[in-house]
Amino acid sequence: MSKKCNKCGEVKELTDFYKQTNAKDGHAYMCKVCTLAKSSAWYEANKERARLTRSSWYEANREKSIANNKAWRKAHPDRCKANSKAWNKANPEQNTIKKAERRAAVKQRTMEWSDLEAIEAIYAKARHLTKVTGVRHEVDHYYPLRGKLISGLHVETNLQVITSLENKIKGTSLKQ
C-alpha cells in the first residue's frame, strides 16, 4: 500500500507515514521525513518556547513522568542495558561524569545504518548468559570506542559477549 506525501509529492509506502487516527486512511498527510523536517525547523525557530513548554509540563506532571520512565525502563531492560553500563556506587560523582562521557561516545559512534535490534539482541544474550551460568557476562567492543591507537564503532559487528573478568583483563586492547 502506498500514499503520496502532500509536502514533497513523493509516493511512499504507508510505513513511511506516521499513524493518525482521525485521517481517512489512518496515516498523516506528510511522510515521516517531511514531518521531522517541519518539526525541526519549528524547534530551531522556537527553542526557548519549546524549553519552557517541556519544563512546565514536567513540573506539572513530575510524578507521572517519573512513573512512566520507571515503567518503561522495567519493560525494556535490554534497551536500557544497550544505552548505559551498570551504576558504580563506589564513586557516584566521578562515575556520573564517566557515564556521561561513555553515553556520548556510544551515541557519537552509533551509525545511522546500525541494526539497533541486533545490538539489543546482543545485550539480551549477555543478560541471558549471566542468568543461566551465574557468571557475569558483558558486551564488549572488539575495537574499543575510545582506544589510543584505533577507535571502533558501536555497531553489531563490533560487539562480542565475554565474561566480566575477560573484559577487565582485556581493557582497551584488542583480544585475538
C-alpha positions in Angstrom: 0.0 0.0 0.0 1.3 3.4 -0.8 0.4 7.1 -0.4 1.5 10.4 -1.8 3.1 12.9 0.6 1.4 16.3 0.4 4.6 18.1 1.2 7.3 16.6 -1.0 4.9 15.0 -3.5 6.7 11.6 -3.4 4.7 8.3 -3.4 5.9 6.2 -0.5 4.9 3.1 1.5 2.4 3.6 4.3 5.2 2.7 6.8 6.9 5.9 5.8 3.9 7.9 7.3 3.1 8.3 11.0 -0.3 6.9 12.1 -3.0 9.4 12.6 -6.4 8.1 13.8 -8.5 10.9 12.6 -7.2 10.7 9.0 -9.3 8.8 6.4 -6.6 6.2 5.8 -5.3 6.3 9.3 -1.9 7.9 8.4 -0.6 11.5 8.4 -0.7 13.6 5.3 3.1 14.2 5.3 5.8 11.5 5.3 8.0 11.0 8.3 10.9 12.7 6.6 8.9 15.9 5.9 7.3 15.8 9.3 10.7 15.6 11.0 12.0 18.4 8.8 9.0 20.6 9.6 9.2 19.9 13.4 13.0 20.5 13.4 12.5 23.8 11.6 9.8 24.8 14.1 12.1 23.8 17.0 15.0 25.8 15.7 12.8 28.9 15.4 11.2 28.4 18.8 13.8 26.8 21.1 13.0 28.9 24.2 9.3 28.3 23.8 9.8 24.6 23.4 12.1 24.5 26.5 9.6 26.4 28.6 6.7 24.1 27.4 8.7 21.0 28.3 9.8 22.2 31.7 6.3 23.5 32.7 4.8 20.2 31.6 7.4 18.2 33.6 6.8 20.3 36.7 3.0 19.8 36.4 3.4 16.1 35.8 6.6 15.2 37.6 5.3 12.0 39.4 3.5 10.8 36.2 6.7 11.3 34.2 8.9 9.6 36.8 6.4 6.6 37.0 6.3 6.4 33.1 10.1 6.4 32.8 10.4 3.8 35.6 7.8 1.5 33.9 9.5 1.9 30.5 12.9 1.0 31.9 11.3 -2.0 33.6 9.6 -3.1 30.4 12.8 -2.6 28.3 15.8 -3.7 30.3 17.7 -4.8 27.3 17.4 -1.4 25.7 18.5 0.3 28.9 21.5 -2.0 29.1 22.3 -1.2 25.5 22.4 2.5 26.3 24.4 2.5 29.5 26.5 0.4 31.8 25.6 -0.5 35.4 26.0 2.2 38.0 29.2 2.1 40.1 28.2 3.0 43.6 31.7 3.4 44.9 32.3 6.9 43.5 29.0 8.4 42.2 30.2 11.9 41.3 33.1 10.7 39.2 31.1 7.9 37.8 28.4 10.3 36.7 31.0 12.1 34.5 32.3 8.8 33.2 28.8 7.6 32.4 28.0 10.8 30.5 31.3 10.5 28.6 30.5 6.9 27.8 27.0 7.6 26.7 28.3 10.4 24.5 30.9 8.1 23.0 28.4 5.4 22.3 25.9 7.9 20.8 28.6 9.5 18.6 29.8 6.2 17.3 26.4 4.6 16.6 25.9 4.8 12.9 22.6 5.5 11.2 22.9 2.2 9.4 23.4 0.3 12.7 21.0 -2.6 13.3 19.7 -1.4 16.7 17.6 -4.6 17.1 20.7 -6.7 16.6 22.6 -4.6 19.2 19.7 -5.0 21.7 19.8 -8.8 21.0 23.5 -8.9 21.8 22.8 -7.2 25.1 19.9 -9.6 25.8 22.2 -12.5 25.1 24.7 -11.2 27.7 21.9 -10.9 30.3 20.7 -14.4 29.5 24.2 -15.9 29.8 24.6 -14.2 33.1 21.3 -15.6 34.4 22.0 -19.1 33.1 25.6 -19.5 34.1 25.7 -17.3 37.2 28.9 -15.7 35.8 28.6 -12.1 34.8 28.8 -11.5 31.1 29.2 -8.1 29.4 29.0 -6.8 25.9 32.5 -5.7 24.8 33.5 -3.7 21.8 36.1 -5.6 19.8 37.6 -2.3 18.6 37.4 0.0 21.7 35.2 3.1 21.3 37.9 5.3 22.7 41.1 3.4 22.0 44.5 5.1 21.9 45.6 3.7 18.5 42.2 2.8 17.0 38.6 3.6 17.7 35.7 1.4 16.7 32.0 2.0 16.2 29.0 1.0 18.2 27.6 -1.4 15.6 26.6 -5.1 15.9 29.7 -6.3 14.1 32.0 -4.7 16.6 30.2 -6.3 19.7 31.0 -9.5 21.4 29.7 -11.2 24.6 32.5 -12.1 27.1 32.7 -12.6 30.8 33.3 -9.6 33.1 36.7 -11.0 34.1 37.8 -11.3 30.5 36.6 -7.8 29.8 38.6 -6.4 32.7 41.7 -8.2 31.7 41.3 -7.1 28.1 40.9 -3.5 29.0 41.2 -1.4 25.8 43.5 -3.8 24.0 42.3 -6.0 21.1 41.6 -9.6 22.0 42.8 -12.1 19.5 
